[in-house]
Amino acid sequence: MEEKNKIQLFEDKRIRTAWNDETEEWYFSIIDVIEVLTDSREPRRYWSDLKNKLKDEGNQLYDKIVRLKMTARDGKSRLTDVANEAELLRIIQSIPSPKAEPFKMWLAQVGKERIDETIDPELAIDRALSTYLRKGYTKEWINQRLQAIQVRKELTDEWEDRGVKQGVEYALLTDEISKAWSGMSTRQYKKYKGLKKENLRDNMTTLELVLNMLAEATTTEISKTAEPETFEENKRVAKRGGQIAGNARKEIEKDTGKSVISKRNALDFSKLIIDSIEEKNKDDE
């Protein structure tokens, strides 16, 4: 397991974290989080008691806890219990502390929203629109992103009809499309943009997003015509769909003399918007 250690601060207290490149997940030191949320002088003892309680209750979370080497306060590297985001939130639910209440309330609210969205899917679209606006994206980019979500859904529906299995097989086919149009797998693309957990499409420029949409939409149409029956046949279709968008990318780059693939990410987009607002304020003065 390859991990990159980092110290994050929460209320001026440190929480040790590690990034796992293989699973693309952050792992958090459980005793650090417990110390922050409970102000316990013995967070290790607190976690030991809580862990035993979870085990006695038959909670399967107990079996998912892993140990990673992290740098302790004395500078030495020691094994410590860590949890990913989902596991950590479950642990927080079991902590009776005022500081844990905001997290519990947030989880309850998220749960309610997901139930409401199951009843009325349009609410999910409204929530996505609101989230992107708060993050500083332009309305033009958001419209493209929402269209990209629809294109992706049509593709995954087609894959489901062709017997492709969700999870690993979806990811492998997505990589085939990505490599064919951009020259990089999804993981390589994210690394190129300096991303970790972030969504790749949320960090694409408008042109990157459009070409990715073209690759996925074309793959869907070819699949409907070719009617692939095996996973290998689906891979060939995915590659064909990606290559068509890849040819379009090469034509654009030839005509403009610039690379379509950009290192810019969402932070860059937000900065551009802030800079534009500041520039406009200067003009209005």
Secondary structure as GFF3:
##gff-version 3
##sequence-region A 1 285
A	DSSP	beta_strand	3	10	.	.	.	ID=ss1
A	DSSP	beta_strand	13	20	.	.	.	ID=ss2
A	DSSP	beta_strand	25	29	.	.	.	ID=ss3
A	DSSP	alpha_helix	30	38	.	.	.	ID=ss4
A	DSSP	alpha_helix	43	56	.	.	.	ID=ss5
A	DSSP	alpha_helix	61	64	.	.	.	ID=ss6
A	DSSP	beta_strand	66	71	.	.	.	ID=ss7
A	DSSP	beta_strand	77	83	.	.	.	ID=ss8
A	DSSP	alpha_helix	85	93	.	.	.	ID=ss9
A	DSSP	three_ten_helix	98	100	.	.	.	ID=ss10
A	DSSP	alpha_helix	101	119	.	.	.	ID=ss11
A	DSSP	alpha_helix	122	134	.	.	.	ID=ss12
A	DSSP	alpha_helix	139	161	.	.	.	ID=ss13
A	DSSP	alpha_helix	168	182	.	.	.	ID=ss14
A	DSSP	alpha_helix	186	192	.	.	.	ID=ss15
A	DSSP	three_ten_helix	201	203	.	.	.	ID=ss16
A	DSSP	alpha_helix	206	226	.	.	.	ID=ss17
A	DSSP	alpha_helix	231	256	.	.	.	ID=ss18
A	DSSP	alpha_helix	266	284	.	.	.	ID=ss19
###
